[in-house]
């Protein structure tokens, strides 16, 4: 925005506020379109072929992993003492309108499971799936009536209400009998997912207000400026929510951090205008003159820092995950709003400030620290080179170790229940293969023979805890393949109670694997191993790709990390080109590249040394933080004289740095405090994103203060003197 345009807008404040009021109204009118439902599946793109195949599998086969209730007792459930209590509990639960049916171990107690044509002397193939080997734990499978969700504002609220009721009812019934109850399954995952989001939003808002209050009380101390900054942040936030609503962007738990970033960046960036105004007032200028001066001095740095920040967050749109795309788009839009509001409404309200000279005690010692460091250029550069070499070696050891089932705290109900599922049963890391006939006809001898062979191969793999398939049922009935073919032709899949193993049209069977806990890279490696075997042995049948939510997330994490790394490289090159053009020197471009690349390198090296790994949250840091930290570098470099400077370039350098270093110290502290709010989150991606972002901001400040003056004197000024 040109300086003349800023002051032209100030002549027509009524028009300005009418436009803002209209946009606010437009944003608020769209709130009914805002989708506040959160679901684990939202992280996957609807166009992802794997995700489509996974959903199709859910349509063709009965899902048996949506909601489990694990009951743990010190007594052996097979002794029969708890059976009557179990039947009474099932009868009580069945009366809930949200529950369609209860299956699992209760069917064996009632005798209905044994009636499924299983030979009386044969063990039921599914008994081990609902009764632990030691008999101390059983599983009940609940099927919910999801039509009830329409009675709530969002499906997430329905899920919280329903599962809270089930949990409470279970605890009240079983605790007197010293039986512990745990909920697990995809519904339980989304239940805790929604609760974590609600927890984060509850804590983020007051924490953000506290940060604003502390920074304002300690450093700004101007009621009009503070009020204007808060008003601008609120307007930008409403505009951003309006964009999310009207565009129907996909939101998720990670989206709870967006308001924190918006308000933090708004306060940090607008502070350049405030401290420029304060300096001008202290130099004896009137309020209007001081405002004119601060706009003139800061307009270019604010513009270019806005462009680079928008560019950095827009790179998140290259992520394969819709919520991360929305994350980047929303913050980029908010940064644009903050820039425009800072040069319009902020300047308008600042006219009413009380002009009173006030000494600025703003990190004045930072300049002295920079001057002290410049006296030892060789030691500084050698230390940076050695540490950077060691950091590069450390970063090369970073691995992709993402696991979406470990995103909650250790004491979270879903985490605890998952541990119990692994302790007593085969775990919750499921993977499926759909096996069908090439002709699309009813499953027959060819398909069954392949399933038996495939299952033997899978059971021999160290990664597999258990394999479940149609052949288990056939063996337990004592039927031959011809007899089974006849039985299948004369009965529906529902009548045979085979909805979990056989599609409704009987043309495909499901092979389900229970895998050990595995990281993303381990899952992909296992997938490749199985695919190689299938290439050699599955020529006479059709076999789907491996289908499972954990594997889907593994591919998402890998693709997201690769895209963020590529985006980071593009952003680095763009930054170097921009600085080279602005300062008309390749040296400035190269210095800017180092000053913004090395902080990230060092932080991720520390992350690796402390056992960290690449995950959804840490990969996002690569995509977004370069656009944040480059702003301070731009403010500094645009104040530095170019290599065409006068003989007093050193003095000019310190004059420029003394004006900016204290301010960027304020913005760094503000951003670090604001982003640290994410550490309160119970959701691992937000906590990781928060921690790494804070470290990157602080390290970037250190490089700007300690390294930039050294490089400038060594490379730029030496070239001038030569």
C-alpha positions in Angstrom: 0.0 0.0 0.0 1.5 3.3 -1.1 2.1 6.0 1.5 -0.2 8.5 -0.3 -2.9 5.8 -0.4 -2.6 5.4 3.4 -3.3 9.1 4.0 -6.0 9.3 1.4 -7.9 6.5 3.2 -7.5 8.5 6.5 -9.4 11.4 4.9 -12.5 9.2 4.6 -12.8 7.3 7.9 -16.5 6.8 7.5 -16.1 5.0 4.2 -13.3 2.9 5.8 -15.5 1.8 8.8 -18.6 1.2 6.6 -16.5 -1.2 4.4 -15.2 -3.0 7.5 -18.7 -3.2 9.0 -20.1 -4.6 5.8 -17.3 -7.3 5.7 -17.8 -8.1 9.3 -21.5 -8.6 8.7 -20.8 -10.7 5.6 -18.4 -12.9 7.7 -20.9 -13.3 10.5 -23.7 -14.2 8.1 -21.6 -17.2 6.9 -21.0 -18.7 10.4 -23.9 -21.1 9.9 -21.9 -22.7 7.1 -18.9 -23.3 9.4 -18.2 -27.0 9.8 -17.2 -27.6 13.4 -17.3 -31.3 13.2 -13.9 -32.9 13.8 -13.1 -36.4 12.6 -9.9 -38.3 12.2 -10.7 -39.0 8.6 -10.8 -35.3 7.8 -7.0 -35.4 7.5 -7.3 -37.4 4.3 -8.2 -35.9 0.9 -11.6 -37.1 -0.4 -9.9 -37.6 -3.8 -7.2 -39.9 -2.4 -7.7 -43.3 -4.1 -6.6 -45.2 -1.0 -9.1 -43.3 1.1 -11.9 -43.9 -1.4 -11.1 -47.7 -1.4 -11.0 -47.7 2.4 -14.5 -46.1 2.6 -15.8 -48.5 0.0 -14.5 -51.4 2.1 -16.5 -50.0 5.0 -19.6 -49.9 2.8 -19.2 -53.5 1.6 -18.2 -55.1 4.9 -19.5 -54.7 8.5 -17.0 -52.6 10.4 -16.0 -54.3 13.6 -13.6 -51.7 14.9 -15.9 -48.6 15.5 -16.7 -48.9 19.2 -15.5 -51.5 21.6 -16.0 -51.7 25.3 -13.2 -53.6 27.1 -14.2 -55.0 30.5 -11.3 -56.0 32.7 -11.8 -58.1 35.8 -9.5 -59.9 38.3 -11.9 -62.8 38.0 -11.9 -65.2 35.1 -14.9 -64.4 32.9 -15.1 -68.1 32.0 -15.9 -69.1 35.6 -19.4 -67.8 35.0 -19.8 -65.7 38.1 -19.9 -62.5 36.1 -22.1 -63.8 33.3 -25.4 -62.8 34.9 -24.1 -59.3 35.6 -22.9 -59.1 32.0 -26.3 -60.1 30.6 -28.0 -57.5 33.0 -25.6 -54.8 31.8 -26.2 -55.6 28.1 -29.9 -55.5 28.7 -29.5 -52.1 30.4 -27.3 -50.7 27.6 -29.7 -52.0 24.9 -32.4 -49.7 26.2 -30.4 -46.7 25.2 -31.9 -45.2 22.1 -28.4 -44.4 20.7 -27.4 -48.1 20.6 -28.7 -50.4 17.9 -27.0 -53.6 19.0 -24.4 -55.1 21.4 -22.3 -57.9 20.1 -19.2 -59.7 21.3 -18.6 -61.9 24.3 -22.2 -61.6 25.4 -23.2 -63.6 22.3 -21.2 -66.6 23.6 -22.8 -66.2 27.1 -26.3 -66.1 25.4 -25.4 -69.0 23.1 -26.2 -67.2 19.9 -22.7 -67.3 18.7 -22.4 -71.1 18.9 -25.6 -71.4 16.8 -23.8 -70.1 13.7 -23.3 -73.6 12.3 -20.1 -74.0 14.2 -19.4 -77.7 15.2 -20.0 -78.2 18.9 -16.5 -79.7 19.4 -14.8 -76.8 17.5 -13.7 -73.6 19.1 -15.5 -70.6 17.6 -13.0 -68.8 15.4 -14.0 -65.4 16.8 -13.9 -66.3 20.5 -10.2 -65.2 20.8 -11.3 -61.8 19.4 -13.6 -61.1 22.4 -12.1 -63.1 25.2 -8.5 -62.7 26.3 -6.3 -65.8 26.7 -6.1 -65.4 30.4 -9.9 -64.8 30.7 -9.6 -61.5 32.5 -10.8 -59.3 29.7 -13.7 -59.3 27.3 -14.9 -57.1 24.5 -18.4 -55.9 23.6 -19.0 -54.3 20.2 -21.5 -51.4 20.1 -23.3 -50.3 17.0 -24.6 -46.8 17.3 -27.7 -45.2 15.7 -26.0 -42.4 13.9 -29.4 -40.9 12.9 -29.5 -39.5 16.4 -26.6 -37.1 15.5 -29.1 -34.9 13.6 -30.6 -33.9 17.0 -27.3 -32.2 17.9 -25.7 -29.1 16.5 -22.7 -31.1 15.3 -21.9 -34.8 15.1 -19.0 -34.3 17.4 -21.3 -33.0 20.2 -23.5 -36.1 19.6 -20.5 -38.4 19.9 -19.2 -36.7 23.1 -22.7 -36.9 24.6 -23.3 -40.6 23.6 -19.9 -41.9 24.6 -19.8 -40.0 27.8 -23.2 -41.6 28.7 -21.9 -45.1 27.8 -18.7 -44.5 29.8 -20.6 -43.2 32.9 -23.2 -46.0 32.7 -20.5 -48.6 32.4 -18.5 -47.2 35.4 -21.6 -47.0 37.6 -22.6 -50.6 36.8 -19.2 -52.3 37.0 -17.2 -50.4 39.6 -19.0 -52.0 42.5 -18.0 -55.4 41.0 -14.4 -54.2 40.7 -14.5 -54.4 36.9 -12.7 -51.7 34.9 -14.2 -50.4 31.6 -12.4 -48.9 28.6 -13.8 -47.5 25.3 -11.8 -48.0 22.1 -12.4 -48.0 18.3 -12.8 -45.2 15.7 -15.7 -43.7 17.5 -13.7 -43.6 20.7 -10.8 -42.0 18.8 -13.0 -39.2 17.4 -14.6 -38.8 20.9 -11.3 -37.9 22.4 -10.3 -36.0 19.3 -13.3 -33.7 19.8 -12.6 -33.4 23.6 -9.0 -32.4 23.0 -10.2 -29.7 20.6 -12.6 -28.4 23.2 -9.9 -28.4 25.8 -7.5 -26.5 23.6 -9.9 -23.8 22.7 -10.8 -23.4 26.4 -7.2 -22.8 27.4 -5.9 -21.0 24.3 -8.2 -17.9 24.5 -7.4 -16.8 28.1 -3.7 -17.6 27.6 -3.6 -15.4 24.5 -5.3 -12.6 26.4 -2.7 -13.0 29.1 0.2 -12.7 26.6 -1.3 -9.6 25.1 -1.8 -8.0 28.5 1.8 -8.8 29.7 3.4 -7.5 26.5 1.3 -4.4 26.4 1.7 -3.6 30.1 5.5 -4.0 30.0 6.3 -2.4 26.7 3.5 -0.5 24.9 1.7 1.3 27.8 -0.6 3.3 25.4 -4.3 2.5 25.9 -5.3 3.8 22.5 -2.7 1.7 20.7 -3.5 -1.4 22.8 -7.2 -1.0 22.1 -6.6 -0.5 18.4 -4.3 -3.6 18.2 -6.8 -5.8 20.0 -9.6 -4.4 17.7 -7.6 -5.2 14.6 -6.8 -8.7 15.8 -10.5 -9.3 16.5 -11.5 -8.0 13.1 -8.9 -10.1 11.3 -10.1 -13.1 13.3 -13.7 -12.6 12.4 -12.8 -12.1 8.7 -10.7 -15.3 8.8 -13.5 -17.3 10.3 -15.8 -15.9 7.7 -13.5 -17.1 4.9 -13.4 -20.6 6.5 -17.2 -20.6 6.7 -18.0 -19.3 3.2 -15.4 -21.5 1.5 -16.4 -24.5 3.8 -12.8 -25.2 4.6 -11.9 -28.4 6.4 -11.0 -27.8 10.0 -9.5 -30.2 12.5 -7.9 -30.2 15.9 -4.8 -28.6 14.5 -7.0 -25.7 13.4 -7.4 -24.6 17.0 -3.9 -23.1 16.8 -4.9 -20.8 14.0 -6.4 -18.0 16.2 -3.2 -18.1 18.3 -1.0 -17.5 15.3 -3.2 -14.8 13.9 -3.4 -12.7 17.1 0.3 -13.3 17.9 1.5 -12.2 14.5 -0.9 -9.2 14.5 0.6 -7.9 17.7 4.2 -8.6 16.7 4.1 -7.0 13.3 2.1 -3.9 14.2 4.5 -3.2 17.0 7.0 -1.9 14.4 4.6 1.0 13.7 4.1 1.7 17.4 7.8 1.8 18.3 8.6 3.9 15.2 5.9 6.3 16.4 7.3 6.3 19.9 10.8 7.1 18.7 9.5 9.9 16.5 7.6 11.4 19.4 10.6 11.3 21.6 12.5 13.2 18.9 10.1 16.1 19.3 7.7 15.4 16.5 3.9 16.0 16.8 1.5 13.1 16.8 0.6 13.5 13.1 4.3 14.0 12.1 5.3 10.9 14.2 2.6 8.8 12.5 3.7 10.0 9.1 7.3 9.2 9.9 6.6 5.7 11.2 4.5 4.8 8.2 7.3 6.1 5.9 10.0 4.2 7.6 8.2 0.9 8.2 6.0 0.7 5.1 8.5 -1.2 2.9 9.6 -3.7 5.6 6.0 -4.3 6.6 5.0 -4.9 3.0 7.8 -7.3 2.1 7.5 -9.1 5.5 3.8 -9.5 4.8 4.5 -10.9 1.3 7.0 -13.4 2.6 4.8 -14.5 5.5 1.8 -15.0 3.2 4.1 -16.9 0.8 5.4 -19.1 3.6 1.9 -20.1 4.8 0.5 -20.5 1.3 3.1 -23.2 0.8 1.1 -25.3 3.3 -1.6 -25.6 0.6 0.7 -28.0 -1.1 0.2 -30.5 1.7 -2.0 -33.5 0.8 -4.0 -33.0 4.0 -7.1 -30.7 3.7 -6.9 -29.3 7.3 -3.2 -28.3 6.8 -4.1 -26.7 3.5 -6.9 -24.8 5.3 -4.4 -23.9 8.1 -2.0 -22.2 5.7 -4.7 -20.5 3.7 -6.4 -19.0 6.8 -3.3 -17.7 8.3 -2.1 -16.2 5.0 -5.4 -14.4 4.6 -5.2 -13.1 8.2 -1.7 -11.8 7.7 -3.0 -9.8 4.7 -5.9 -8.5 6.8 -3.5 -7.5 9.6 -1.3 -5.6 7.1 -4.2 -3.6 5.7 -5.7 -2.9 9.1 -2.4 -1.8 10.5 -2.1 0.9 7.8 -5.7 2.0 8.1 -7.6 1.5 11.3 -4.5 1.4 13.5 -3.2 4.7 12.2 -6.7 6.2 12.5 -7.1 5.4 16.2 -3.4 6.3 16.9 -4.3 9.9 16.0 -6.1 10.0 19.4 -3.0 8.9 21.3 -1.7 11.1 24.1 1.6 12.5 22.9 3.9 12.4 25.8 7.7 11.7 25.5 8.6 8.5 27.2 12.0 6.9 27.3 12.1 3.5 25.5 13.8 0.9 27.6 13.3 -1.8 25.0 16.0 -4.4 25.0 18.7 -1.7 24.7 21.4 -4.1 25.8 20.8 -6.1 22.6 22.8 -3.6 20.6 25.7 -3.8 23.0 25.6 -7.6 22.7 25.8 -7.4 19.0 28.7 -4.9 19.1 30.6 -7.2 21.6 30.1 -10.1 19.3 31.4 -8.3 16.2 34.8 -7.9 17.8 35.3 -11.7 17.5 34.3 -12.4 13.9 36.6 -15.4 13.3 35.6 -17.2 16.5 31.9 -16.6 15.7 32.1 -17.8 12.1 34.2 -20.8 13.0 31.8 -21.8 15.8 28.8 -21.4 13.4 30.5 -23.6 10.7 31.4 -26.4 13.2 28.0 -26.5 14.9 26.3 -26.4 11.5 28.3 -29.4 10.3 27.4 -31.3 13.4 23.7 -30.2 13.0 23.7 -31.5 9.4 24.9 -34.9 10.6 22.3 -35.0 13.3 19.4 -33.9 11.0 20.4 -36.6 8.5 19.4 -39.1 11.2 15.8 -37.8 11.5 13.3 -40.4 10.7 9.6 -40.4 9.9 8.1 -42.0 13.1 4.6 -40.7 13.0 1.8 -42.7 14.8 -1.7 -41.0 14.9 -2.7 -43.3 17.7 -0.1 -41.8 20.0 -1.2 -38.2 19.6 -2.8 -38.1 23.0 -1.3 -37.9 26.5 -0.4 -41.1 28.3 -3.3 -40.7 30.7 -5.8 -40.0 27.9 -8.7 -42.6 28.0 -8.1 -43.6 24.4 -4.4 -44.1 25.0 -5.1 -46.2 28.1 -7.7 -48.3 26.3 -5.3 -48.9 23.4 -2.7 -50.2 25.8 -5.3 -52.6 27.3 -6.3 -53.7 23.8 -2.6 -54.6 23.1 -2.2 -56.2 26.5 -5.2 -58.6 26.2 -5.9 -58.8 22.5 -4.2 -58.4 19.1 -4.2 -54.6 19.3 -5.8 -51.9 17.2 -3.4 -51.6 14.3 -5.7 -53.1 11.7 -5.0 -53.6 8.0 -7.3 -55.2 5.4 -7.1 -56.8 2.0 -10.2 -57.4 -0.2 -9.9 -60.6 -2.2 -12.3 -61.2 -5.1 -12.8 -63.3 -8.2 -11.5 -61.9 -11.5 -14.9 -62.6 -13.1 -16.8 -60.8 -10.2 -18.8 -64.0 -9.4 -19.3 -65.6 -6.0 -16.2 -66.4 -4.0 -15.2 -70.0 -4.8 -12.4 -72.6 -4.6 -9.8 -70.4 -6.4 -10.3 -67.4 -4.0 -10.5 -69.6 -0.9 -7.3 -71.5 -1.8 -5.5 -68.1 -2.3 -6.9 -66.8 1.0 -5.5 -69.8 2.9 -2.1 -69.4 1.2 -2.1 -65.6 1.8 -2.9 -66.1 5.4 -0.1 -68.6 5.9 2.3 -66.1 4.5 1.0 -63.3 6.6 1.1 -65.3 9.9 4.8 -66.0 9.2 5.6 -62.3 9.3 7.1 -60.9 12.5 4.9 -57.7 12.2 1.6 -59.7 12.3 -0.1 -60.5 15.6 -3.2 -62.2 14.0 -4.9 -62.9 10.7 -8.7 -63.2 10.4 -10.5 -64.4 7.3 -13.4 -66.4 5.9 -11.5 -69.6 6.0 -11.5 -69.6 9.8 -15.3 -69.9 9.7 -15.3 -72.6 7.1 -12.9 -74.8 9.1 -15.0 -74.4 12.2 -18.1 -75.6 10.4 -16.4 -78.7 9.1 -17.7 -78.0 5.6 -15.8 -78.8 2.5 -15.4 -76.2 -0.2 -18.2 -77.7 -2.3 -20.5 -77.8 0.7 -19.6 -74.3 1.6 -20.3 -73.1 -2.0 -23.8 -74.7 -1.8 -24.5 -73.2 1.7 -23.4 -69.8 0.5 -25.7 -70.0 -2.5 -28.7 -70.9 -0.4 -28.2 -68.3 2.4 -27.6 -64.6 2.6 -24.4 -63.2 4.2 -26.6 -61.8 7.0 -28.2 -65.2 7.7 -24.7 -66.7 8.0 -23.5 -63.9 10.2 -20.5 -63.3 7.9 -20.9 -59.5 7.3 -17.4 -58.9 8.5 -15.8 -61.4 6.2 -17.9 -61.5 3.1 -19.5 -58.8 0.9 -23.2 -58.7 0.5 -23.1 -59.9 -3.1 -20.6 -62.7 -2.0 -18.1 -61.7 -4.7 -15.3 -60.5 -2.3 -13.9 -61.7 1.0 -12.0 -59.6 3.6 -8.6 -60.6 5.0 -8.0 -58.7 8.2 -4.5 -58.3 9.8 -3.8 -57.3 13.4 -0.4 -55.7 13.3 2.0 -54.9 16.0 2.5 -51.1 16.8 4.5 -49.8 13.9 5.8 -46.4 12.7 4.9 -44.9 9.4 8.0 -46.0 7.7 7.7 -49.6 9.1 4.1 -49.8 7.8 5.2 -48.7 4.3 8.1 -51.2 4.4 5.7 -54.0 5.4 3.3 -52.9 2.6 6.1 -53.2 0.0 7.0 -56.7 1.3 3.4 -57.9 1.0 3.0 -56.3 -2.4 6.0 -58.1 -3.7 4.6 -61.5 -2.5 1.2 -60.6 -4.1 2.9 -59.9 -7.4 4.2 -63.4 -7.4 1.2 -65.2 -6.2 -2.1 -63.3 -6.9 -2.5 -63.7 -10.6 -5.8 -65.7 -10.5 -7.6 -63.3 -8.1 -8.1 -59.6 -7.5 -6.6 -58.2 -4.4 -7.1 -54.6 -3.2 -4.3 -52.4 -2.0 -3.8 -52.7 1.8 -6.5 -50.7 3.5 -6.2 -49.3 7.0 -6.4 -45.9 8.7 -2.9 -46.2 10.1 -1.4 -47.0 6.7 -3.4 -44.2 5.2 -1.9 -41.9 7.7 1.6 -43.2 7.1 1.3 -42.3 3.5 -0.1 -39.0 4.4 2.7 -38.2 6.7 5.4 -39.2 4.2 3.8 -37.2 1.4 3.2 -34.2 3.7 6.9 -34.3 4.9 8.2 -34.5 1.3 5.9 -31.6 0.2 6.9 -29.5 3.2 10.6 -30.1 2.5 10.2 -29.2 -1.1 8.2 -26.1 -0.2 10.9 -25.1 2.3 13.5 -25.3 -0.5 11.4 -23.2 -2.8 10.9 -20.6 -0.1 14.6 -20.4 0.7 15.4 -19.7 -2.9 12.6 -17.2 -3.2 13.9 -15.4 -0.1 17.5 -15.2 -1.5 16.2 -13.8 -4.8 14.0 -11.2 -3.1 16.8 -9.9 -0.8 19.2 -9.9 -3.8 16.8 -7.8 -5.8 15.9 -5.4 -2.9 19.5 -4.8 -2.0 20.9 -5.2 -5.5 23.5 -7.6 -4.2 23.8 -11.4 -4.3 25.7 -11.2 -1.0 22.6 -9.9 0.8 20.6 -12.7 -0.7 23.2 -15.3 0.4 23.3 -13.8 3.9 19.5 -13.9 4.2 19.5 -17.5 3.1 22.0 -18.5 5.8 20.3 -16.4 8.5 17.0 -18.2 7.9 18.2 -21.7 7.0 20.6 -22.3 9.9 18.1 -21.7 12.7 15.8 -24.4 11.3 18.8 -26.7 10.8 20.0 -26.2 14.4 16.5 -26.6 15.9 15.8 -29.9 14.1 19.3 -31.2 15.0 18.4 -30.6 18.7 15.0 -32.2 18.1 16.7 -35.3 16.7 19.3 -35.5 19.6 16.4 -35.4 22.1 14.7 -38.4 20.4 12.4 -36.3 18.1 11.2 -37.4 14.7 9.3 -36.1 11.7 5.6 -36.1 12.2 2.5 -34.2 11.0 3.2 -31.3 13.4 6.9 -31.0 12.9 6.7 -31.1 9.1 4.3 -28.2 9.2 7.0 -26.1 10.9 9.2 -26.5 7.9 6.4 -25.1 5.7 5.4 -22.1 7.8 8.2 -20.9 9.9 10.5 -19.6 7.2 7.8 -17.0 6.3 7.7 -15.9 10.0 11.4 -15.6 10.8 12.3 -13.9 7.6 10.4 -10.8 8.6 12.9 -9.7 11.2 15.7 -10.3 8.7 13.9 -8.1 6.2 13.4 -5.3 8.8 17.2 -5.5 9.6 18.6 -5.7 6.1 16.4 -2.9 4.7 17.9 -0.6 7.3 21.4 -1.5 6.4 23.3 0.6 3.9 24.1 -1.3 0.6 27.6 -1.9 -0.6 27.4 1.5 -2.5 27.3 3.2 1.0 29.6 6.0 2.1 32.8 5.7 4.0 30.8 6.0 7.3 29.1 2.7 6.5 29.9 1.2 9.9 28.4 4.1 11.7 25.3 3.9 9.5 25.1 0.2 10.1 24.9 0.6 13.8 22.4 3.5 13.5 20.2 1.2 11.5 20.6 -1.8 13.7 20.1 0.2 16.9 16.6 1.2 15.6 15.6 -2.3 14.7 17.3 -4.8 17.0 15.3 -3.8 20.1 12.0 -4.0 18.1 12.7 -7.4 16.7 13.6 -8.5 20.2 10.1 -7.5 21.2 8.5 -9.2 18.3 10.6 -12.4 18.9 9.5 -12.5 22.6 5.9 -11.8 21.6 5.8 -14.6 19.0 7.7 -17.0 21.3 5.2 -16.4 24.1 2.2 -16.6 21.8 3.3 -19.8 20.1 4.2 -21.3 23.5 0.5 -21.4 24.3 0.4 -24.5 22.1 2.4 -26.4 24.8 -0.8 -26.4 26.8 -2.4 -28.6 24.1 -3.2 -32.3 24.8 -2.8 -32.9 21.0 0.7 -33.9 20.1 0.9 -32.2 16.6 0.0 -28.8 18.2 2.4 -29.3 21.1 5.3 -30.3 18.7 4.5 -27.5 16.3 4.4 -25.0 19.2 7.7 -26.2 20.7 9.7 -26.2 17.5 8.2 -22.9 16.3 9.3 -21.2 19.6 12.8 -22.6 19.3 13.1 -21.5 15.6 12.0 -18.0 16.4 14.5 -17.7 19.3 17.3 -19.2 17.3 16.5 -16.9 14.3 16.7 -13.9 16.7 20.1 -15.1 17.9 21.4 -15.3 14.3 20.0 -11.9 13.4 21.6 -10.3 16.5 24.9 -12.2 16.6 25.6 -13.3 13.1 24.2 -10.6 10.8 26.5 -7.8 11.9 29.5 -10.1 11.7 28.7 -11.2 8.1 27.8 -7.7 7.1 31.2 -6.3 8.2 33.2 -9.3 6.9 31.6 -9.6 3.5 29.9 -6.4 2.6 32.1 -3.7 4.2 35.3 -5.5 3.3 34.2 -5.5 -0.3 33.5 -1.7 -0.1 36.9 -1.0 1.5 38.6 -3.2 -1.1 
